Amino acid sequence: MGSSASSVGKETKEEGSLQKGIAEFYDESSGLWENIWGDHMHHGFYDPNVQASISDHRSAQIQDPLKKPKSIVDVGCGIGGSSRYLARKYGAKSQGITLSPIQAERANALAVAEGLADKVSFQVADALEQPFPDGQFDLVWSMESGEHMPDKTKFVNELVRVASPGATIIIVTWCHRDLSPSENSLNPQEKELLNKICDAYYLPAWCSTSDYVKLLESLSMQDIKSADWSEYVAPFWPAVIRSALTWNGLTSLLRTGWKTIKGALAMPLMIEGFQKDLIKFAVITCRKTE
């Protein structure tokens, strides 16, 4: 019992340290992202046949759910760009959660400024222990937050818990490539690259798209679908680097702090991961059983 309690205590401490790092990273860097990239702090979907401009990069960062929602939870909401977009488009009510107090404050301020305070609200909360009752939302939206979750099983269980019967769940997240039947794990070089990225962006261990699909299958979700959008989002990282190398980007970066600068220096690692077919940008959707 003593050994088990010690192990649980260590995991809790590590999880708390990770959450603190994530919150501080986004507290520090959100202003920079908003200044250069606007409301949507995530990858965009790029047509490989079209040369994209900065305005295109911003519009590429908007995706739609599969059906019209009335109530939305935005898990890992950033400064609320997705919530405001979806609320405005569908007339839905949306609640967003983030670990970053600065993001939550900015998201609420933007909602007021855009006349959406009656539709959207944001708070600091843990995605692994969401402050909502069971079955509250008919769209559960997680846009590039799953990669920060230290316990993927608990994360997916929480997404399912707050979804109402028949609700759509959309998970968009960074994954590593699926393993072949003959593989037990990634190779050492792949692990080393991902570990460097984890260190820069406050990520726990990565998982594969198939791991998410298996978790959803174990919870009896319906209509489970997954897609690899890596080809279409890979141009994001070179675009970010180009933005960072402008005068506005460099001066903004230098005004932030070491965590943000460290993240900027790791951007070429993300490019390498996409080029080596190691990093996958996964889109996973399903429906909760009615």
C-alpha positions in Angstrom: 0.0 0.0 0.0 2.8 2.4 0.8 4.5 2.0 -2.5 1.2 2.4 -4.4 0.3 5.6 -2.4 3.8 6.9 -3.2 3.3 6.2 -6.9 -0.1 8.0 -7.0 1.4 10.9 -5.1 4.2 11.2 -7.6 1.8 11.1 -10.5 -0.3 13.8 -8.9 2.7 16.0 -8.3 3.9 15.5 -11.9 0.4 16.3 -13.2 0.3 19.5 -11.1 3.7 20.6 -12.4 2.6 20.0 -16.0 -0.6 22.0 -15.5 1.3 24.8 -13.9 3.8 24.8 -16.9 0.9 24.8 -19.4 -0.9 27.7 -17.7 2.3 29.8 -17.5 3.2 29.0 -21.1 -0.1 30.3 -22.4 -0.3 33.1 -19.9 3.0 34.3 -21.3 2.5 33.6 -25.0 -1.2 34.3 -25.7 -0.6 38.0 -26.3 2.0 37.2 -28.9 -0.2 34.7 -30.7 -3.2 37.1 -30.8 -1.0 40.0 -32.0 0.4 38.0 -34.9 -2.3 35.4 -35.7 -5.6 36.7 -34.3 -8.2 34.8 -32.3 -7.5 31.3 -33.4 -4.4 29.8 -31.8 -4.2 26.6 -33.7 -3.3 25.0 -37.0 -5.1 25.9 -40.2 -6.3 23.8 -43.1 -4.4 24.7 -46.2 -5.2 23.9 -49.8 -1.9 22.6 -51.2 -2.7 24.1 -54.6 -3.1 27.6 -53.3 -0.4 30.1 -52.2 -1.6 31.4 -48.8 -1.2 34.9 -47.4 -1.3 35.8 -43.7 -5.0 36.6 -44.0 -5.5 33.1 -45.5 -3.6 31.6 -42.6 -6.1 33.2 -40.2 -9.2 32.0 -42.2 -7.7 28.6 -42.5 -7.8 28.2 -38.7 -11.6 28.0 -38.7 -13.4 24.6 -38.9 -17.1 23.7 -38.5 -18.7 20.9 -36.5 -20.7 18.2 -38.2 -24.2 19.4 -37.3 -25.8 22.5 -35.9 -25.3 22.7 -32.1 -27.3 24.5 -29.4 -24.9 24.1 -26.5 -21.1 23.8 -26.8 -18.2 23.2 -24.5 -14.8 24.4 -25.9 -12.2 22.3 -24.0 -8.9 24.1 -24.1 -10.5 27.3 -25.4 -7.5 29.6 -25.7 -8.9 33.1 -26.0 -12.2 31.8 -27.2 -11.9 32.3 -31.0 -13.7 29.0 -31.8 -16.4 29.6 -29.2 -17.2 33.0 -30.5 -17.2 31.8 -34.1 -19.5 28.8 -33.4 -21.8 30.8 -31.2 -22.2 33.5 -33.8 -22.6 31.1 -36.7 -25.2 28.8 -35.0 -26.7 31.0 -32.3 -25.4 28.5 -29.8 -24.4 29.0 -26.2 -20.8 28.1 -25.6 -18.7 27.6 -22.4 -14.9 27.5 -22.7 -12.3 26.2 -20.2 -8.6 26.8 -20.1 -5.8 26.4 -17.6 -4.6 29.9 -18.3 -6.2 32.8 -16.2 -4.9 35.3 -18.7 -6.6 33.5 -21.6 -9.9 33.2 -19.7 -9.9 36.9 -18.9 -9.0 37.9 -22.4 -11.7 35.5 -23.9 -14.4 37.0 -21.7 -13.3 40.6 -22.6 -13.4 39.8 -26.3 -16.9 38.2 -25.8 -18.1 41.5 -24.2 -16.4 43.6 -26.9 -18.1 41.6 -29.7 -21.5 41.6 -28.1 -21.5 37.9 -27.3 -21.4 38.0 -23.5 -24.9 36.5 -23.4 -23.8 33.6 -25.6 -20.3 32.7 -24.5 -18.4 32.5 -21.2 -15.0 31.3 -20.2 -13.4 30.1 -17.0 -10.3 28.5 -15.6 -10.8 24.8 -15.2 -9.2 21.4 -15.7 -10.2 19.4 -18.7 -9.7 16.2 -16.7 -12.2 17.4 -14.1 -14.7 19.6 -15.9 -17.0 21.8 -13.8 -20.1 20.7 -15.6 -22.9 18.2 -14.9 -23.3 15.1 -16.9 -24.8 15.3 -20.3 -24.9 19.1 -20.6 -23.6 19.8 -24.2 -24.7 18.6 -27.6 -21.3 19.6 -29.1 -18.1 18.7 -27.2 -15.3 20.5 -29.0 -11.6 20.0 -28.2 -9.3 21.8 -30.6 -5.6 21.1 -30.0 -5.8 20.5 -26.3 -5.6 16.7 -26.1 -1.9 16.7 -26.6 -1.5 18.5 -23.3 -3.5 15.9 -21.4 -1.4 13.6 -19.2 -4.2 11.0 -18.8 -5.8 10.4 -22.2 -8.3 7.9 -20.8 -9.5 10.4 -18.2 -9.6 13.1 -20.8 -11.8 11.2 -23.2 -14.0 10.0 -20.4 -14.7 13.6 -19.4 -15.5 14.6 -22.9 -18.0 11.7 -23.1 -19.4 12.5 -19.6 -20.4 16.1 -20.4 -21.9 15.1 -23.8 -25.6 14.8 -23.9 -27.2 11.7 -25.5 -26.8 11.9 -29.3 -24.2 14.7 -28.9 -21.3 15.1 -31.3 -17.8 14.9 -29.9 -14.9 16.4 -32.0 -11.3 15.9 -31.0 -8.6 17.7 -33.0 -5.2 16.9 -31.7 -1.5 16.2 -32.3 -0.7 12.4 -32.4 2.2 10.3 -33.3 1.9 7.9 -36.2 0.0 4.7 -35.7 2.2 1.7 -34.9 2.3 -1.3 -37.3 1.2 -4.7 -36.0 4.9 -5.7 -35.6 5.8 -2.6 -33.5 5.6 -2.3 -29.7 6.7 1.4 -29.7 8.2 4.2 -31.7 11.9 3.9 -32.5 14.5 5.6 -30.3 15.1 8.5 -32.8 11.3 9.2 -33.0 11.0 9.2 -29.2 14.0 11.6 -28.9 12.4 14.1 -31.3 9.0 13.9 -29.5 10.7 14.3 -26.1 12.3 17.6 -27.3 9.0 18.9 -28.5 7.3 17.8 -25.2 10.0 19.8 -23.3 9.3 22.9 -25.3 5.5 22.9 -25.3 4.7 21.3 -22.0 3.3 18.0 -23.4 3.1 14.7 -21.7 3.6 11.4 -23.6 2.1 11.3 -27.1 -0.4 8.7 -28.3 -1.7 7.7 -31.7 -4.9 8.3 -33.5 -5.8 4.6 -33.1 -5.4 5.0 -29.3 -8.1 7.6 -29.3 -10.4 5.5 -31.5 -9.9 2.5 -29.2 -10.8 4.7 -26.2 -14.0 5.9 -27.8 -14.9 2.3 -28.9 -14.4 1.2 -25.3 -17.0 3.8 -24.3 -19.5 2.6 -26.9 -19.5 5.7 -29.0 -21.2 5.6 -32.3 -20.2 6.7 -35.8 -16.5 7.0 -34.9 -14.5 8.5 -37.7 -10.9 9.7 -37.9 -8.9 11.5 -40.5 -5.3 12.5 -40.9 -5.1 16.2 -41.9 -1.3 16.3 -41.6 -0.7 17.1 -45.3 -3.1 20.0 -45.1 -1.9 21.6 -41.8 1.9 21.1 -42.2 2.3 24.5 -43.9 1.3 26.1 -40.6 4.7 25.8 -39.0 6.8 27.4 -41.8 4.1 30.1 -41.9 4.6 30.7 -38.1 8.3 30.9 -38.5 7.9 33.4 -41.4 5.6 35.5 -39.1 8.1 35.3 -36.3 10.9 36.6 -38.5 9.0 39.8 -39.3 9.9 42.9 -37.3 6.6 42.7 -35.5 7.1 39.1 -34.7 10.7 39.4 -33.4 9.9 42.5 -31.2 6.8 40.8 -29.8 8.7 37.6 -29.1 11.4 39.4 -27.3 8.8 41.1 -25.0 7.3 37.8 -23.9 9.6 35.5 -21.9 11.8 32.4 -22.0 9.0 29.9 -22.2 7.7 31.5 -25.4 11.1 31.9 -26.9 11.9 28.3 -26.1 8.7 27.3 -27.9 9.6 29.4 -30.9 13.0 27.7 -31.1 11.4 24.3 -31.2 9.2 25.1 -34.2 11.7 23.5 -36.7 11.3 20.3 -34.7 7.6 20.3 -35.5 8.4 20.7 -39.2 10.8 17.8 -38.9 8.2 15.7 -37.2 5.7 16.3 -40.0 8.3 15.7 -42.7 9.3 12.4 -41.2 5.6 11.3 -41.1 6.0 11.0 -37.3 3.6 13.7 -36.2 0.0 13.4 -37.2 -2.7 16.0 -37.1 -5.7 13.9 -36.2 -9.4 14.8 -36.5 -11.6 12.3 -34.6 -15.4 12.6 -34.5 -18.1 10.4 -32.9 -21.6 10.5 -31.5 -22.7 9.6 -28.1 -25.4 6.9 -27.9 -28.9 8.2 -27.4 
